[in-house]
Amino acid sequence: MKNYNKNNIVIKKIKIAIVSPNYGLIGGAEHFAFELTERLAKMHNFDIHVFANKWRKGKANIIFHKVPIIKFPRWAKPLSFAWFAQKMIRTEKFDIIHSHERLFNYDFLTHHGVPHKIWIKEIRKKRLSLFDRALANIERIGITSMQRPHILPVSTITKKYILKQFNISDPIMTVINPGITVKKFAGTKAKEHKNKIRNNYGLTDNDIVILFVGMNFDIKGLGRLLKSIAIFTNHGKKHLSLKLLVLGKGNKKKYLDIACDLKISDRVIFAGVSRNIEEYYPASDVFVLPSYLDAFGIVVLEAMASGLPVIISDGAGASDVVEHGITGYIIKNKNFEQEIIPLLFTLLDKEKRQKIGENAKLVAANYDWDIIAEKMAKLYMQRMKI
């Protein structure tokens, strides 16, 4: 494809292959790839091609390529996707290959988690299956390639684990945190959303609502948040206005039983999964994410953009964007249940909540997807030595 400058001189576009198996579908990595690529494709100097097995089309001018996957046996899935994707990419001459998935070769890899071997052995405490070994091997080959790919961890935590797992001499790494669409959480309908959500769940204007969001209650630390609230309220006897709104997906019965045992079940509301998450932030007063390990945690940025003070564990990669005591609070994983108690006391003060929330909103504005896309475009240009 060709592009023209103001003097009508032909400028060759940079041809980029973006790899994401389920581009634009459900999942943090898929959402990241979609939002970033949509904006890159609208820049005049890029010709974007997406290689995926499934995808959701946006508004940008992008060419899609269907990558086959062999689904059985299970270990063949990552191998087949990587093999077919690389074969298809080789049929055309691309200036840059930017993958959001484990491949054998690429110029850029946005790494959305921790190395797979560490995730299985240290986090999940399981033995590696054939599927896990296949995925881990593809990851190792790509990251340690002699082509010296540019690795883009989504957080400092992810970067730390990559360096721990792989012996990379003089690694080329740049942390690129995820972004958000700031205007979606800007609060133009904040009062309307607050009234709607609070009315739906029987919450009053006087209630102080803690919001928890997560699609894996175990890893995201819902259990220890419930224990913390039980300690803070003396098992439901104090601070009667404090409520917990749980948004997301997990074993509801298990955690409702825990809440009952802790005598705080009347304080906890399970709201399920919502496609309109932006409505829940203005209906809340404090956002808490006590993850044991989270590559990032995009919901933290969403809460900050909505003007909420946030309390997170240092196991969340979003600690990159939170300044302790200024835009929120970061608690050490091992001391979470003890250290959150004085912070909850602090945030009972409405003026304190508002001040920290205002600071958080200002910081979140720096993470709009348009800004993230500009950073990525500069890295492309540097790789091309333009």
N, C-alpha and C positions, 0 to 999 in steps of 0.2 A: 504494500500500500504506500501511497505517496502523500506528502503533506507540502504545503506551500507557505513561505513566509510572506511578509507584507510587500516584498519586492517581486513576488511571483516566481521566486526561485525554488526549485524542487528540493525538499529536504527528506532524506530517507528516514522513515520511522524506525524506531527500535522495536524489533519483533520479540515478544515475550510469551513464553509458555508458562501458564499457571497450572499447577497440579493440585487437585483436591478431589478425592473420591466421591464425596457427597456435597458438592459445592452448593452453598446457600441453604442447605437443609438444617435439621435440628442438630445443635451441638455448638460448643464454643469455637472450635477450630473452623467449622464450616461457616459460621457467622462471620468470623474474622476474615476468612478468605473472600467471602462475598462482599462485605462492606469495603474492604481495602481495594479489591480488584475493580469494583464498580467505579470508584473514584479515579483509579489509575487509568482506566479505559477512556475516561472523559478528557484526559490530558491529550493535547494534540500530537505529542511526539511518540506515543506508544500505540503499537498494534498488538492487541491482547487476544490470545487464544487460551481457552480453558480446557484442560484434559480431565475428564471426570467420568464416573460410572453413572451417576445421577446428578441432576442439577436443577436449580431454580433460576430462571432468567430474570434479570433486572432490566433497567432501562438503558444501560450503556451498550454501545456497539461492541459486542464480544462474539468471537467465533468459538463454537463448542465442538469438542471431539469426544465421541463415546468410547470409553476405555472398557474392554471386556474384563470380567472377573470370573475365575473358576471358583465356585462356592464350596465344592466338596472334593476332597476332604478339607477340613477347616484351615489347615496350615497352608493350603494352596492359595487362599484368598490374598494375603499380602504379597506373596511371591508373584502371583499371576498379574495383579494390578501393576506392580512395579515393573515387571518384564514387558507387559503390553504397552504401558505408558511410555517407557523409554524407547521402545521400538517405533511407536507412532511419532514421537517427537523427532527421532532421527530422520524420518522421511522428509522433514522440512528443515530449513536452516533457521534456527532461532538464535538471536543474540544473547538472550538470557533465559535460563530455566529457573523459575521460582516455585519451589514445592512447599506445600503445607502438609505433606505426607512423607513417610519414609520411602526413599528411592535409592538407587545405586549411584546416580550421578545428578548433580544440579549445581547451579551457581549460588542460589540462596535457599536456605531451609528455615522457614519459620517453625520453631520447635514449640509446640503448644503444651508440653507436659514435662515429665521427668523421663530419663532414659528408660526404655521398657523393662530392661532387666532389673533395674533398681525398683521400679514400680511393682513388679511381681514379687521379687524376693524380699525387699525391705518394707514395702508399704502393705501389700496384700498378704505377705507371709505365706506364699505358696511356692510350689515347685514349678519350674518352667515346663510348659507343655510343648508339643511340636509346633503349635501355632506361635507360642511365645518365642521359641528359639528362632523361628523363621523371621519374625518381626524384628527381634533384637539383632539378628545378623545383617538384615537389610539396613537397619539404622547404623550399625557399626561401619559397614562398608561405605555408606554415603558420607558420614561425618568425618571419617579418617581418610577420605580420598586424597590422592596426590594432587588433585586439581585444586585443592585448598578452597573449598566452598566457604561462603560467608554464612555463618550460623546466626540466626536471629531468635534468641530465647525471648519468651514473652514476659519474663521477669528475672530479677536477680537470683531468685531461688532456683529457677530452671537452669540458669547459667551455671550456678554452683554445682548442681547435680550432673550436668553435662561434663564439666571439667573433672569431676570426681570419677566418672565412669570411663571416660576416653582419654587416652594418652595422646593429646594433640600438641605438637610442638608449634609454638607461635600461632595460636588460634586466631582466626579472624571472626570476632564475635561482636555483635551490637544488640543490646537489649532494646526491643521495640514493644512497648506495652500496648495492649489492645486499646481501641478507642470506643467512643459512643457517639450517637447522634445527639448532641447537646440540646438542640431545640426540642427534642422529644420529651425531655425531662425538665424543661425550663420553667414550668409551673404556670403557664398561661391559664390553665383550668384547674389549678391546685385546689381552690376552695370547693369547686364542684366535685372533684374526685374525692376529696376528703369526706364531704357530706355523704356521698354515695356509698363509699366503702364502709364508713363507720355505721351508717344506717343498716347496711346489709348484714353486718355482724353484731349488731346490738351494742356498739361502742359509743360512749358519750363524749362530749367535748372535754370533759374533765379527766378522761382516761389518758394515761401516759402509755403509749403503744410502742413496744419493741418489735421491730420487724426482722424476721429471719427468712432468707430465701436460699433454697438449695434443692438440687435434684438427687442428692445422695445424703440422706440424713446422718448416716454413720460417719462418713468421711468429713462432712461439713460440721460435725460436732454438736448436733442438736441435743444430744444426751447431756453433755456438760453444761449447755446453756440452761436446760431445765433444772439441773442441780443448782446452778448459780442463782436462779430466780427463787428456788425453794429456800436457799440460805438467806438471800436478801429479804424475803418476805416472812421469814420464820415459819416456813411451810404454810403460807397463805394467811397468816394472822396479822401481818403488817402491810403497809403500803397498798391498800386495797384498790387504788386506782391503776396500779401497774398491770398491764396485760401483754401477752405475747401472741403475735400474729405470725403463723407459720405458712409460708407460701412455697409450693414446690411438690416434689414427689418422693415418697419413701414409705417405709413400713409404719403407717399411721397407727395401727393397733398397738405395736410395740411401744411407741413413744407416748401414746395416750395412756397406756398402762403405767409407764414410768411416771407420767404427770400425776396419775391417780395415787400411786404409791407415795409420791412426794407431797400429796395433798394440795396440789396447785392446778388440778384439771380444769377448775372453773376460771382460771386465768389464761388458758391456752386455747387458741382458735386455729384449727387446721383448715386453711382456705383452698387447698389443692393447687392445681396448675392453672395459670392464667395467661392468656395471650396479651392481656393489657396490663402488664406489670407496672407501667408508668403511673397507673391509677393508685397503686398501693403505697408508694413512697410518700406522697403528700398526706396520706391518711395516717402516717406513722410519725413518731417523735425521735426515735433512735434506731439505727440499724446495727445489727450485730452479726458477725460472721466468724464463728470460733473454729474454723477449719483446722484439722490436724495437718493436712497438706493440700494446697491448692495452687496450681501453676500460676493462676492470677486471681480470678474472682471478679468478673466484669460487673457483677451486681454492686460491688463496692463503689465503683465509679458512678454507676447509675444513681445510687443513694446520695452520693456527694453532689452530683449535678442537680439533684432534687432539693438540696439544702439540708440534708440530714447529717448530724454528727455520727461518725461510725466508730464502732469498737471491733477490732479484728485481732486474730492471733498472728504471731510472727510466722506461722506456717502458711499464711496466705501471701501469694506473690504480689497482691495489691498493696502490700506494705510499702512497695516502691513509691506509691503516690500519696500515702498518708503521712502527715507530719504530726508526731505524737504531741498531744496537748494543744495543737493549733487547729488541725482539720479533723481530728479524731484521736483515737488511742490504739496503740499496738501493745498487745499482751503476750508475754512469753508463753509458749505452748504448755510447758510443764507446770506453770502457776496460774493457769487461766481462771479456774474457779475461785481462787483467793483474790487475785488482782482485779477482777471485774467488779467486786462488791463496792469498793470506794468510788469507782467510776460511775456506777449507777446512782450512788448518792449524789455525786456531782451533777449528773445530768437530770436530776429531779428539778433542778433550777431551770426554769423556762428561759431566762435571759442567757444563761450559759449555753443551753442547747442552741439557741438562735445564733449566738456569736460564732460558735464552732461551725454550725451549719452554713453560715454565710461565707466563712473562710473556705470551707470544703467546696462550695459552689464555684468560687473563683478559681480554685485549682483544677477542678474537673473541666472547666471551660478550655483548658489547654490540651485536652485529650479528645477533641472532636476528630472524627474520622478524616476530615479534610486535612487536618494538621498532620495526622499519622501518614496519610498518603503522600504528602509533600516530603516527609522524611524518607519514605521508601523510594520515591522518585530520585532523590539526591543520591541514595546508595546505588541505584541502577546506573546513574550517570557516572559515578565514581568507578564502578566496575567496568563500564565501557570506556573509561578515561576520557570523558567528554568534558 
